Amino acid sequence: MQMTTMKKIVAIILLFSVFSGKITLAAQDVFSKDAVFKNEDVEFKQIDEHTWLGYGNLVYNESLYLVEGSDKAVLIDAGTRIKDLDKIVAKLTKKPVMLVATHVHSDHVGSAISYFPEIYLCPADTLLIPQVMPTYKGKVLFLKDGEIIDLGGRKLEVIYTPGHTPGSITLIDKKAGYGFSGDSFGSGNLLLTGTLSTLISTCEKTKKIMDEQGIRYLFPGHVLDKNVETKQRVVDLLSLSKDILAGKISGEKNTRAQMGLNLVVEKYGVRLNFNKDAIN
């Protein structure tokens, strides 16, 4: 009797936690699932019945996502180097697949984009294309902020979230209560090539959307260990950025500097990499 009562209490707590967003069971569970496809380049796991997470092994588990509707599917990012990615995706869905890039960096739009005749991205990343995608022969098409991608019975909203790159985007599935943010919030280690002011605007915008649309978490561009982007992380990045701009926190020398980002701040469990040009 006592054990039964305890089980009921635990069940109620878990149910409340899911709907209050305090823990995200679906997000955490995916990491312990068996792979539905695996080879030397990529491993795919199933998030839910019509959503898959794939990750490579070349750049910090660079991550890609397959999101399926009743009419078509979206492949979000293509990793660094995944041979025959189109054929792998075709094993998971029979729907026609639209390739969308969260941003133009080689660990997200690597050689596998050549298997797709079109790629959709934010126009603000156009200047990165010659350097990052020099051999791509397909069509480059552009997405608008607030645009709805209708997959048939499932919709993704495009949200511009610049900072990591000028054209970084996040895709929101309001009905599912989650989204896909690429490197917009850094997977715990944000490389900020833009300004802190831009990041502040992005965080404020994202927080508002997560509040209004009931988005519990965002799947990141580098899945490492249950490191989904929560609203709390967005808020922490917002606070950190404001503190740096206000002179309350100074960046330390970045001994692991990438892309010329020679300053770093670690606080609230996140790492923010930037340079002096970002301080405005």
N, C-alpha and C positions, 0 to 999 in steps of 0.2 A: 504493500500500500504506500509506504513511504517512498520507495523507489519509483513507483508509477507517478506519484505527485511530482517528484523531482524531474522526471522526464518531461512532464507537461510544462513545468516552469521553464526548463531549458528550451523547449520548442517555442514557447511564447516569446522568450527573449530573442531567439534567433530570428523568428518571424518579424518581430518589431525592428530588429537591427537591420534586416534587409530593406524594409520599406523606409526606415529613417536614414539610410545611407551610412550608418555607423560602421558596418562591415559590408563587404561586397563579396558574397559567397561565390557568385558565378565567376567573378574576376579571379579569385584566389584558386578555385577548383581547377581551372583550365591547366594550370602548371603541373598538376599531378596526374593528368590524363595520359593515356597511352597515345603514341603517335598514330595517325591514320595514314600517313605517308612519310617515308624517311629515306634519304640517300646521302651521299657524301656532301651535297651542296645545301640541302634544306630539310627541315623537319616540319610537318604540319600537324597541329592538334585541333580538335573541334571545340570551339567556344560554346556553341549551341547548335541547334539543328541545322541552321542555315548560315553559320559563320565559322570561319576557320582562321587560326593563327599560324603563320609560318615564320620560321627564323633560320637565318644562315649562320655560318660559323667563321666569317672572315673579319667582321667589324662589330664586335660586342653584341653578338646575337641580333644583327640587323633584322628587323621584323617587317612582315608584310601580312596583309589581311584579305581574305576573300569573303565578300558579303553578298549573299544571294537573295534575290526576290523571286517572284513567280514568272517574270518575263526575262530578266537578265541579271547579271552579277557584276559587281565591281571588284577589281583587284586593286587594293590600296598599296602602292609601292611594289618594287620588284627586286629588292635586295641588291647585293654587290655583284655576284656572279653565280647565276643558277641556270645550268644547262637545261634546255627544253622546258622552261617554266610554263609555256603555254600548254604543253602536253600533260604536265603534272597537274595544272589547274583543271584541265579537262577530265581528269580522273575524279575530281571532287565535285564538279558541277557540269551539267549538260547545257546550261544556259549560255548564251553569248556573253562574252566578258569584255568589260570596259576598263581600261587601265587608267588609274588616277595616281598622280604623284603628290605626296604631301609637301615636297620641296625638291629642289634640284641639287642634290648631293650624290656622289657616286655610290654610296652605300644604300641608296634608295632608288636610284634610276641607273643601275649598273648595266652590264652587257645584255641582260635578259629582256630589256625593253625592246630589243631588236626583233623579238618574236611577235610583237604586237603592232598592228598597222597604224594605231593612233595612241596618243597619250594626252591626257588632260592635266593641266596644271594652272597655277596662278600666273597671270602675265607679269607680275612684279619680279618673277624669277627668270625672265627671258634672258637677261644679260649673263646668266650663269650657263646657259645652254651651250655656247660654243666651246667652253672649257670642259664641261662635265659630260655633255652628250654629243661630241663632235661627229660621230659616225652614224647617228640615228637618221634613218631614211624615211621614217613614217611621218604622219601628220601630227603637228603640235597644235592642240586646241586648248582654249582657255575657259576657265570657270569664273563665275562672278560670285562675289560675296553675297551670301544669302540664297544662292541658287539651290533648287531642290533637284536632286537626282532621283527619279522615280524608277524603282526596280520592279514595280508591280507588287502591290501589297506591302511594300517596304520602301521607306524614303530616307535618303541621307541629305542633310543640309550642309552646304559648304560654308565654312566660317573662316575668314581671313584671320590668321593669328601670327603676324610677322614678328621678327625678333631674331630667331635663329638664322633665318634668311629673310630677304624682303618679301618673298612670296609664300612663306609657310602657311599651310592651311590645316584645319581640323574638320573632320567630318562627323556630324552628329546624327545619331539614330534616336530620335525622341521617344519612339514607342518602346524600344528596347531599354532605354535609360542609360545608354553608354555611347561613347564615341571613339574616334581614332585620331590621335594628335601628332603622329610623326615625331619630330624632334622639337616641336614648338615649346615644350616645357622640360625637355632635356632628359627624361627618364631618370631623374635624380642628379644629372650632371649636365647642366645647360651650357652650350656654347653660344654665346650671344654675339652675333656679328653686327647686329644693329645697335640702336641706342637704348639706354635704360628707360627713356621716356616712351619709346615704342613698346617695350616690354610691359611697362606699367599699363598702357592702354589695352594691350592684348590680354593681360591678366584681369583687368576690370571688366572687359567685355565678356571674357570667358566665364568668369564668376557669375555674372548676371545671367548668362544663358544657362549655366548649370543650375542656378537657382530657379529660374522661370520654367525651364523645361524638365526639371527633375532628373538631370543627368548625374548619375552617381559616381562615375569614373570615366577616364579616357585611357584607351589602350595606347601605349607609347611606341616609339620607333625602335627601341632597343629593349626587348624583354629580357631581363636578367634574373630576377628572383622576386616574383610577385610585386613588381614595382609599377603598378598602374598609377596613373596620375589622378589624384583625388582633388576635390575642391580645396582641401586644406593645403595641398602642395601649391596650387595656384595662388592661394592667399599668402602663403609663406614667401613665394617668389615676389609677389606684389609688395609685401612689407620690406623684404630685403632690398629690392630695387629703390624704394622710396628712401630707405635709410642710407644707402650709398649716395644717392643724389643730394640728400640733406647734409652729407658730411659726417653722419653719425658712425658710419663704418668705412674703413679704408681697405682697399684691396691689397692683398699680399702678393709677393712675387710668385708667379705660377711656374713651378718647376716642371710641370707637365704641359706646358703651353702648346696649343694647337691653333692653327690658322691665325697666328699673331696675337692671340688672346693671352697676354702676358700678366694679367692680374686675375686673382681668384678670391672669392669669399665663400666660406662654408658656414652655414648657420641653418637652424631649423631642419637639419637632416638633408639639405640640398647643397649642391656645389654650383656656383655661378661663375663662369669664365668670361672675361671681358677685357677691354683695353681702355686707354684714356679717352679715345674717341667716342666711347659709349656714354661718357659722363656728360650728358646734356639732355 
